Amino acid sequence: MTGGEIAGLIAAIAFAVLVVFIIRVLLQLSKTLEKVDQTVAEANTTIEVVTKDVDLLSRQVEGLLVKSNELLLDINGKVETIDPLFTAIADLSESVSELNTSSKNIVTKVGGIGRTTAKATVAGKVGGTALKFFKNKKHTEKTGGI
């Protein structure tokens, strides 16, 4: 074998090794691309499901907001209806407080008269009891203790 043939043989072996190496790389790349394709397909499926769920959820939230607005309007209307009642109760409370104050003032002013009247009433009752006692005593003396 000559030097040219040996060089050609080395080049052929190097080319064969290069081809084997490229084939292995391409096979690994093919497997990786298949996995990427599967992952992309799964991602697309997931995105479709999430999109449908988000659409459904947004419709339900919209319906809930509409019902909440209707409920809030209804409550506001009822509060407006009840508001005069609370105003009337507040006015009544104020009137009762004023009546209480007036009553206390009258009792304070009439207090002297009330005490005198109470003293006179007590004195009258004591006097009446004493009168009954003496009448009963005279009656007992006349009848002889019976």
C-alpha positions in Angstrom: 0.0 0.0 0.0 1.2 3.3 -0.9 1.0 6.5 1.0 -1.9 7.8 -1.1 -3.9 4.6 -0.5 -3.3 4.8 3.2 -4.4 8.5 3.2 -7.5 7.5 1.2 -8.2 4.7 3.6 -7.9 7.1 6.6 -10.1 9.6 4.9 -12.7 6.9 4.1 -12.7 5.7 7.8 -12.9 9.3 9.0 -15.8 9.9 6.6 -17.5 6.6 7.9 -17.0 7.7 11.5 -18.4 11.2 10.6 -21.4 9.6 8.9 -22.1 7.3 12.0 -21.7 10.3 14.3 -24.1 12.4 12.2 -26.6 9.5 12.1 -26.5 9.2 15.9 -27.0 13.0 16.3 -29.9 13.0 13.8 -31.6 10.1 15.7 -31.3 11.8 19.0 -32.5 15.0 17.4 -35.4 13.1 15.9 -36.4 11.7 19.4 -36.0 15.1 21.0 -38.3 16.6 18.3 -40.9 13.9 18.8 -40.9 14.7 22.5 -41.1 18.4 21.7 -44.0 17.7 19.4 -45.8 15.7 22.1 -45.1 18.5 24.6 -46.4 21.1 22.2 -49.5 19.0 21.5 -50.1 18.6 25.2 -49.6 22.3 25.7 -52.0 23.1 22.9 -54.6 20.8 24.4 -54.1 22.4 27.8 -54.4 25.9 26.3 -57.7 24.9 24.6 -59.1 23.5 27.9 -58.0 26.5 29.8 -59.5 28.8 27.2 -62.8 27.0 27.3 -62.8 27.1 31.1 -61.9 30.8 31.2 -64.7 31.6 28.7 -67.2 29.7 30.9 -65.9 31.3 34.0 -66.1 34.8 32.5 -69.7 34.2 31.5 -70.6 33.0 34.9 -68.9 35.9 36.6 -70.7 38.3 34.2 -74.0 36.7 35.3 -73.1 37.0 38.9 -72.2 40.7 38.5 -75.5 41.4 36.8 -77.4 39.6 39.7 -75.3 41.5 42.3 -76.1 44.8 40.6 -79.8 44.0 40.6 -79.6 42.9 44.3 -77.8 46.1 45.2 -80.4 48.2 43.4 -83.2 46.4 45.3 -81.5 46.9 48.6 -80.9 50.6 47.9 -84.6 50.9 47.1 -85.6 49.2 50.3 -83.2 51.4 52.4 -84.8 54.5 50.8 -88.2 53.2 51.8 -87.1 52.5 55.4 -85.1 55.7 55.8 -88.1 57.9 56.8 -88.9 55.3 59.6 -85.5 55.8 61.1 -85.9 59.5 60.9 -89.3 59.3 62.6 -87.8 57.1 65.4 -85.0 59.6 65.9 -87.5 62.4 66.2 -89.7 60.4 68.6 -86.6 59.7 70.7 -85.7 63.3 70.8 -89.3 64.2 71.8 -89.4 61.6 74.6 -86.0 63.0 75.9 -87.5 66.5 75.9 -90.6 65.2 77.7 -88.4 63.5 80.3 -86.5 66.7 80.9 -89.7 68.8 81.2 -91.1 66.2 83.6 -88.0 66.4 85.8 -88.2 70.2 85.8 -91.9 70.1 86.8 -91.2 67.7 89.6 -88.3 69.8 90.9 -90.5 73.0 90.8 -93.5 71.2 92.4 -91.2 69.3 94.9 -91.9 71.6 97.8 -95.7 71.2 97.3 -95.4 67.5 97.0 -93.4 67.2 100.2 -96.0 69.4 102.1 -98.8 67.3 100.7 -97.0 64.1 101.6 -96.5 65.4 105.2 -100.1 66.4 105.5 -101.2 63.0 104.2 -99.0 61.2 106.7 -100.3 63.5 109.5 -103.9 62.9 108.5 -103.4 59.1 108.5 -101.7 59.2 111.9 -104.5 61.4 113.3 -107.2 59.1 111.8 -105.5 56.0 113.4 -105.3 57.7 116.7 -109.0 58.7 116.5 -110.0 55.1 115.8 -107.9 53.9 118.6 -109.5 56.3 121.1 -113.0 55.4 119.8 -112.3 51.8 120.3 -110.9 52.4 123.8 -114.1 54.3 124.8 -116.2 51.6 123.3 -114.3 48.9 125.3 -114.6 50.8 128.6 -118.4 51.2 128.1 -119.0 47.6 127.3 -116.7 46.4 130.0 -113.9 44.9 128.0 -116.1 42.9 125.6 
